[in-house]
Amino acid sequence: METSRIRPITPNDRSRIHEIVTAAGNFNDQEIATAMELVDEALHKGEESGYIIVVAEVLKASAIVEGYACYGPTPLTDGVYDL
């Protein structure tokens, strides 16, 4: 039986997130680099980075990260967030 869960990011998720962002085919090299900067900053600083990152994991024989969400305040705005 397949189940899924959403959990906080861990350092082991970094390479899988890179694969997901690259495979999506919607992002140019600069956007991919920016996404990975946010991942690295969140891994290094946690919530102090200003962004929260969670991963969606499917639990089969082993856990497989199938997606992620990154969200935080948009710079120079009040009450506006990026997802």
N, C-alpha and C positions, 0 to 999 in steps of 0.2 A: 504494500500500500504506500502510495506517495503522499507525503505531507510537506508543507512548506512553513517557513518562518521568516520573520524579519528580525535582524539583529544588528548591533553596532559593527562597524568595520574593524578588521584586525589587519596587521601587517601582511598576513598570508593572503589577503584578498587583493592586494595591489595588482599583481600580474593578471588576474582574472578580470578586474575592472578595465585594465588597459585593453585586453582582448575584446571585451564587450563594446567599449567606446570605438575601437578601430573597426570592428566587424559591422557596426551599425551602418557605416557607409554614409552617414549624414554630416560628418565633421571633417574639417580640413586639418592639416597638421598643427596649425596654431591652436585651434580649438581643442584638439586632443592633448596638446601640451598643457593648456590651461586646466583642463579637467584633471590631469595627473598632478599638476601643482596643487590643486585643491585637495586631492587625495593625500598627497605627501604632507601638506600642512595640517590637515585634520589628524593624520596619524601621529605627527610630531607634537602638536599642540592641543589636541582634543578640542573641546568646545571653545577654548580660548581662541581658536582659529577664526571663529565667527561662523563656521559652517558645520552642519551636522551631516554625516554620511552614514547611511544604513544599507545593508545588502539584503536582497531577497534570495533565500536559499531553498532549494528543493531537496528533500531528504529521501534518497533512494537507498541503494546499497551503501552509498556514502553521500555526504553533503555536497551539493553542487551550487555555486553561486550563479544564478540566472539573470540577475539584474541588480541595480543599485539606485539610490536616490541621494542627491546632494542638495542641501538647501541652506540658505542663510540670507542675511540682510543685503539688499542692493546698496552699494556705496553711494553716498551723497543723496540719499532719500530718507524719508521718514515713514516707517510702517510698510515698506515695500520689500518683497523677498524674491530671490532667484530660486528656481528649482531646476 
